[in-house]
Amino acid sequence: MIESELRRRRTIETLIDLATNSDPGGCWDDSRAEDLLRSQSTPAEVRAAGMDESMIRRIWAEL
């Protein structure tokens, strides 16, 4: 993987963590992380990064 792909993958993995783990001390709420995932990635990308299928369906429910 080239450096830009690694950075993108790390970003997606961080957003997945934010969306799936509720943390009242976090800087974003769960819905903001979900919005970012929806706008910055695809279901295939997050699936490849290891996101649970139920979360994928929830985030991209309108598709």
N, CA, C and O of each residue as an XYZ file, in Angstrom:
252
protein
N       0.837     -1.177      0.000
C       0.000      0.000      0.000
C       0.886      1.246      0.000
O       1.915      1.300      0.673
N       0.462      2.228     -0.762
C       1.214      3.474     -0.744
C       0.764      4.323      0.442
O      -0.282      4.068      1.040
N       1.556      5.321      0.769
C       1.323      6.132      1.974
C      -0.074      6.746      2.017
O      -0.716      6.733      3.067
N      -0.557      7.282      0.895
C      -1.889      7.905      0.900
C      -2.987      6.871      1.171
O      -3.976      7.182      1.833
N      -2.820      5.658      0.668
C      -3.792      4.603      0.947
C      -3.770      4.213      2.413
O      -4.818      3.961      3.006
N      -2.586      4.162      2.998
C      -2.476      3.850      4.426
C      -3.141      4.923      5.275
O      -3.844      4.605      6.235
N      -2.929      6.190      4.933
C      -3.560      7.277      5.686
C      -5.075      7.209      5.567
O      -5.791      7.388      6.552
N      -5.564      6.949      4.349
C      -7.014      6.836      4.154
C      -7.571      5.682      4.982
O      -8.608      5.823      5.631
N      -6.890      4.554      4.959
C      -7.346      3.383      5.724
C      -7.385      3.701      7.224
O      -8.341      3.339      7.909
N      -6.346      4.380      7.733
C      -6.328      4.756      9.152
C      -7.473      5.710      9.495
O      -8.088      5.595     10.555
N      -7.753      6.644      8.599
C      -8.864      7.572      8.819
C     -10.179      6.814      8.899
O     -10.983      7.052      9.801
N     -10.401      5.911      7.968
C     -11.631      5.117      7.968
C     -11.727      4.278      9.238
O     -12.795      4.198      9.844
N     -10.632      3.657      9.646
C     -10.645      2.853     10.867
C     -10.955      3.710     12.090
O     -11.672      3.266     12.987
N     -10.427      4.926     12.139
C     -10.712      5.836     13.260
C     -12.181      6.214     13.269
O     -12.805      6.230     14.330
N     -12.748      6.521     12.104
C     -14.172      6.866     12.033
C     -15.043      5.674     12.415
O     -16.076      5.845     13.062
N     -14.640      4.488     12.026
C     -15.377      3.282     12.433
C     -15.389      3.171     13.949
O     -16.434      2.915     14.548
N     -14.228      3.364     14.571
C     -14.157      3.304     16.039
C     -15.058      4.349     16.678
O     -15.766      4.056     17.641
N     -15.037      5.559     16.150
C     -15.879      6.617     16.706
C     -17.359      6.305     16.540
O     -18.157      6.566     17.441
N     -17.724      5.752     15.402
C     -19.133      5.457     15.138
C     -19.646      4.284     15.959
O     -20.820      4.251     16.326
N     -18.787      3.331     16.249
C     -19.255      2.119     16.928
C     -19.063      2.144     18.440
O     -19.672      1.345     19.151
N     -18.240      3.034     18.932
C     -17.987      3.093     20.374
C     -18.463      4.426     20.936
O     -17.891      5.475     20.639
N     -19.480      4.379     21.722
C     -19.990      5.592     22.341
C     -19.034      6.035     23.444
O     -18.683      5.260     24.334
N     -18.626      7.285     23.365
C     -17.698      7.827     24.352
C     -18.122      9.253     24.689
O     -17.897     10.165     23.893
N     -18.731      9.459     25.852
C     -19.209     10.799     26.197
C     -18.099     11.842     26.228
O     -18.381     13.033     26.098
N     -16.846     11.428     26.397
C     -15.743     12.374     26.424
C     -15.155     12.650     25.055
O     -14.238     13.460     24.925
N     -15.674     11.985     24.032
C     -15.147     12.160     22.688
C     -15.486     13.525     22.116
O     -16.383     14.215     22.601
N     -14.755     13.901     21.081
C     -14.985     15.222     20.496
C     -16.142     15.218     19.517
O     -16.678     16.283     19.211
N     -16.549     14.059     19.010
C     -17.698     13.964     18.112
C     -18.686     12.967     18.686
O     -18.311     12.021     19.380
N     -19.933     13.193     18.387
C     -20.899     12.184     18.812
C     -20.981     11.095     17.747
O     -20.425     11.242     16.659
N     -21.663     10.022     18.057
C     -21.732      8.889     17.143
C     -22.321      9.268     15.790
O     -21.836      8.808     14.757
N     -23.361     10.101     15.781
C     -23.994     10.447     14.510
C     -23.060     11.264     13.618
O     -23.111     11.125     12.396
N     -22.225     12.094     14.188
C     -21.264     12.866     13.385
C     -20.247     11.927     12.740
O     -19.915     12.098     11.567
N     -19.755     10.957     13.469
C     -18.824      9.984     12.906
C     -19.498      9.183     11.789
O     -18.876      8.898     10.765
N     -20.756      8.824     11.984
C     -21.494      8.108     10.946
C     -21.644      8.970      9.702
O     -21.465      8.483      8.586
N     -21.973     10.254      9.884
C     -22.080     11.176      8.746
C     -20.762     11.262      7.981
O     -20.745     11.243      6.751
N     -19.662     11.356      8.721
C     -18.348     11.424      8.082
C     -18.022     10.136      7.328
O     -17.502     10.180      6.214
N     -18.328      8.995      7.934
C     -18.107      7.728      7.242
C     -18.900      7.678      5.944
O     -18.371      7.284      4.904
N     -20.149      8.071      5.999
C     -21.026      8.043      4.838
C     -20.494      8.940      3.720
O     -20.558      8.587      2.542
N     -19.969     10.100      4.104
C     -19.517     11.050      3.084
C     -18.088     10.801      2.606
O     -17.724     11.227      1.510
N     -17.274     10.118      3.413
C     -15.862      9.972      3.081
C     -15.445      8.562      2.673
O     -14.277      8.328      2.361
N     -16.387      7.624      2.672
C     -16.024      6.245      2.338
C     -17.212      5.553      1.678
O     -18.277      6.139      1.486
N     -16.996      4.317      1.347
C     -18.050      3.491      0.755
C     -18.255      2.264      1.632
O     -17.386      1.921      2.433
N     -19.396      1.603      1.485
C     -19.594      0.371      2.237
C     -18.478     -0.652      1.979
O     -18.060     -1.358      2.896
N     -18.007     -0.729      0.753
C     -16.928     -1.685      0.438
C     -15.645     -1.341      1.193
O     -14.947     -2.236      1.672
N     -15.332     -0.048      1.301
C     -14.116      0.349      2.020
C     -14.189      0.016      3.503
O     -13.232     -0.505      4.074
N     -15.332      0.319      4.130
C     -15.422      0.040      5.559
C     -15.518     -1.454      5.833
O     -15.054     -1.936      6.867
N     -16.121     -2.180      4.904
C     -16.168     -3.648      5.032
C     -14.742     -4.203      4.990
O     -14.393     -5.073      5.788
N     -13.919     -3.704      4.063
C     -12.524     -4.146      3.953
C     -11.725     -3.772      5.195
O     -10.752     -4.444      5.537
N     -12.135     -2.696      5.873
C     -11.451     -2.265      7.098
C     -11.951     -3.012      8.326
O     -11.441     -2.803      9.428
N     -12.944     -3.882      8.149
C     -13.397     -4.730      9.243
C     -14.652     -4.288      9.965
O     -14.948     -4.794     11.047
N     -15.401     -3.351      9.389
C     -16.630     -2.906     10.054
C     -17.685     -4.006     10.008
O     -17.812     -4.724      9.017
N     -18.428     -4.120     11.085
C     -19.503     -5.094     11.229
C     -20.623     -4.795     10.218
O     -20.969     -3.636      9.989
N     -21.180     -5.850      9.623
C     -22.241     -5.694      8.616
C     -23.467     -4.967      9.161
O     -24.100     -4.208      8.428
N     -23.813     -5.179     10.416
C     -24.987     -4.498     10.976
C     -24.758     -2.992     11.045
O     -25.688     -2.215     10.828
N     -23.519     -2.569     11.348
C     -23.208     -1.130     11.349
C     -23.241     -0.574      9.934
O     -23.722      0.538      9.717
N     -22.740     -1.326      8.980
C     -22.771     -0.876      7.582
C     -24.210     -0.649      7.143
O     -24.525      0.372      6.532
N     -25.080     -1.600      7.455
C     -26.501     -1.450      7.092
C     -27.116     -0.243      7.782
O     -27.906      0.477      7.171
N     -26.772     -0.009      9.036
C     -27.316      1.140      9.768
C     -26.859      2.465      9.155
O     -27.662      3.377      8.958
N     -25.571      2.560      8.859
C     -25.029      3.819      8.344
C     -25.507      4.115      6.942
O     -25.793      5.268      6.620
N     -25.601      3.102      6.102
C     -26.041      3.301      4.731
C     -27.482      2.810      4.532
O     -27.827      2.313      3.460
N     -28.304      2.947      5.546
C     -29.684      2.440      5.500
C     -30.506      3.061      4.370
O     -31.381      2.401      3.809
N     -30.238      4.295      4.040
C     -31.049      4.970      3.040
C     -30.690      4.557      1.616
O     -31.379      4.945      0.673
N     -29.628      3.782      1.447
C     -29.213      3.371      0.097
C     -29.997      2.161     -0.362
O     -29.785      1.673     -1.473
